[in-house]
C-alpha cells in the first residue's frame, strides 16, 4: 500500500498513533482509576475515541474530504465522547452525526461509519449499500469482522483493541496504512 504523505508527516503521525495505541492498549491502570461505573464508562468512551481517531488518521480515500464525515449507525455504548466532534492531528475537522441504518443516501453522507447494535437484516442491508463505495466501517463489538466491517473494536475492562478484516479493507476503496494493520496484530501483555 502506498500513501502520499511526506516522510516527516508520516513519522510524526506514526509516533502519535503508536503513543495513542500504547496508552489505550497497554495502560492496564487506565480504567482502574475510575471506581464508579460512570467514570469507567467515560474512560472507555475516551479510549474508544482515541482509537477511532487513530484509525481514521491512517485512512486515505480516493478523494480526500476537506472535513471527515463520521456517521454513527445504530445504538452504541462508547460514542459519548466521539459525538462531540473533534479535529484530527492534521487539522481536518471530524463531523459526527447519527443516521439510521437504512438512510437512503448513506454512502454520500458518510466517509466513515461507526456501527453499533443492528439486526442481522439491518447489518446486511447496510453493507450491501456500502459495497463498492469508499466508506470506512468500524464496528463496536461482536463478530462483525467476519461480515463486512473493516475494523472491529474490542473494548475490555483494561484495554481497547481492534481487529482488521483484510478482505473488507481490500474491497473498500479506502487505503489503510500498513502500520495500522500491523498494530491490530499486537496484543496487550498478559496480566
C-alpha positions in Angstrom: 0.0 0.0 0.0 1.3 3.4 -0.9 0.3 6.6 1.0 1.0 10.0 -0.4 2.4 11.8 2.7 5.8 13.3 3.4 8.2 11.2 5.5 8.2 13.8 8.2 4.4 13.9 8.4 4.3 10.1 8.3 6.9 9.8 11.1 5.1 12.3 13.3 1.8 10.6 12.6 3.2 7.2 13.3 4.6 8.3 16.6 1.3 9.9 17.6 -0.7 6.7 16.7 1.8 4.5 18.5 1.6 6.7 21.6 -2.2 6.6 21.4 -2.2 2.9 20.9 0.2 2.4 23.8 -1.9 4.5 26.1 -5.1 2.7 25.1 -3.8 -0.8 24.7 -1.0 -1.2 27.2 -2.1 1.0 30.1 -3.9 -1.5 32.3 -4.5 1.0 35.1 -6.3 3.5 32.8 -9.8 2.1 33.6 -9.0 1.1 37.1 -8.5 4.7 38.2 -12.2 5.3 37.9 -14.0 3.4 40.6 -17.6 4.4 39.8 -19.4 2.9 36.7 -19.9 6.4 35.2 -16.2 7.1 35.5 -15.3 3.8 33.8 -17.8 4.5 31.0 -16.3 7.9 30.4 -12.8 6.4 30.3 -13.9 3.7 27.9 -15.6 6.3 25.7 -12.4 8.5 25.6 -10.3 5.4 24.9 -12.6 4.4 22.0 -12.5 7.9 20.6 -8.7 7.9 20.6 -8.6 4.5 18.8 -11.2 5.6 16.3 -9.4 8.8 15.5 -6.1 7.0 15.2 -7.7 4.6 12.7 -9.2 7.5 10.7 -5.9 9.3 10.6 -4.3 6.5 8.7 -7.1 6.0 6.2 -6.9 7.5 2.7 -9.9 8.0 0.5 -9.7 8.2 -3.3 -10.7 11.9 -3.0 -9.7 13.2 0.4 -12.6 15.0 2.2 -11.9 18.5 3.5 -13.9 17.5 6.6 -14.3 13.9 7.6 -17.9 12.8 8.0 -18.3 10.1 10.6 -21.7 8.6 10.9 -22.9 6.6 13.9 -25.4 3.9 12.9 -27.4 2.0 15.5 -27.4 2.1 19.3 -23.8 2.3 20.7 -22.2 2.1 24.1 -19.0 4.1 23.7 -19.7 7.1 21.5 -20.4 9.7 24.1 -17.0 11.3 23.7 -17.0 10.8 19.9 -20.2 12.6 19.2 -18.8 15.8 20.4 -16.8 16.0 17.2 -13.1 16.8 17.0 -10.2 17.8 14.8 -7.6 15.3 13.5 -3.9 15.9 14.2 -3.7 17.2 10.6 -6.2 19.9 11.3 -9.0 18.3 9.4 -12.3 18.5 11.3 -14.3 15.4 12.0 -18.0 16.0 11.9 -20.0 13.3 13.7 -23.7 12.6 13.2 -26.2 9.8 13.8 -28.0 8.2 10.9 -30.4 5.3 10.6 -29.0 2.1 9.1 -31.4 2.4 6.2 -30.6 6.1 5.4 -31.2 6.3 1.6 -28.0 8.2 0.8 -25.6 6.9 3.5 -22.7 6.4 1.0 -22.8 10.1 0.1 -23.4 11.4 3.6 -20.6 9.5 5.3 -16.9 8.9 4.8 -16.8 6.5 7.7 -19.5 4.7 9.7 -19.3 3.6 13.3 -21.7 0.7 13.7 -23.5 -0.2 16.9 -26.0 -2.9 17.5 -28.1 -3.7 14.4 -30.3 -6.6 13.5 -28.9 -9.1 11.0 -31.0 -7.7 8.2 -30.1 -4.1 9.0 -26.4 -5.0 9.0 -26.7 -6.9 5.8 -28.6 -4.1 4.1 -26.0 -1.5 5.4 -23.1 -3.5 4.0 -24.9 -4.0 0.7 -25.4 -0.2 0.4 -21.7 0.4 1.3 -20.4 -2.2 -1.2 -18.3 -0.6 -3.9 -18.1 2.8 -2.2 -15.1 4.2 -0.3 -16.6 4.2 3.2 -14.6 3.0 6.2 -16.6 1.0 8.7 -15.8 0.4 12.3 -18.0 -2.0 14.4 -18.3 -1.5 18.1 -18.2 -5.2 19.0 -19.3 -8.7 18.4 -18.2 -10.9 15.4 -18.8 -8.2 12.7 -15.2 -8.5 11.3 -16.3 -11.7 9.5 -19.3 -10.0 7.9 -18.2 -6.7 6.3 -16.7 -4.2 8.8 -13.1 -3.0 8.1 -12.3 -2.6 11.8 -13.9 -4.2 14.9 -13.3 -2.7 18.3 -12.7 -4.9 21.3 -13.4 -2.9 24.4 -12.4 -4.6 27.7 -12.1 -3.5 31.3 -8.4 -2.7 30.8 -7.9 -2.2 27.1 -9.3 -1.1 23.8 -8.0 -3.0 20.8 -9.2 -3.7 17.3 -9.2 -6.3 14.6 -9.0 -5.8 10.9 -10.9 -7.6 8.2 -8.3 -7.6 5.4 -10.7 -8.8 2.8 -13.1 -5.9 3.6 -10.2 -3.4 3.5 -9.1 -4.7 0.1 -12.6 -4.3 -1.3 -13.4 -0.9 0.3 -11.6 1.6 -1.9 -10.2 3.1 1.3 -6.4 2.6 1.8 -5.2 1.9 5.2 -1.5 2.5 6.2 0.3 -0.8 6.9 1.3 0.4 10.4 -2.3 0.3 11.5 -2.8 -3.2 10.0 0.3 -4.4 12.0 -0.8 -2.6 15.1 -4.1 -4.7 15.1 -2.0 -7.8 15.5 -0.4 -6.6 18.7 -1.8 -7.9 21.9 -1.7 -6.4 25.4 0.7 -8.2 27.7 -0.9 -10.9 29.8 -1.5 -9.8 33.4 
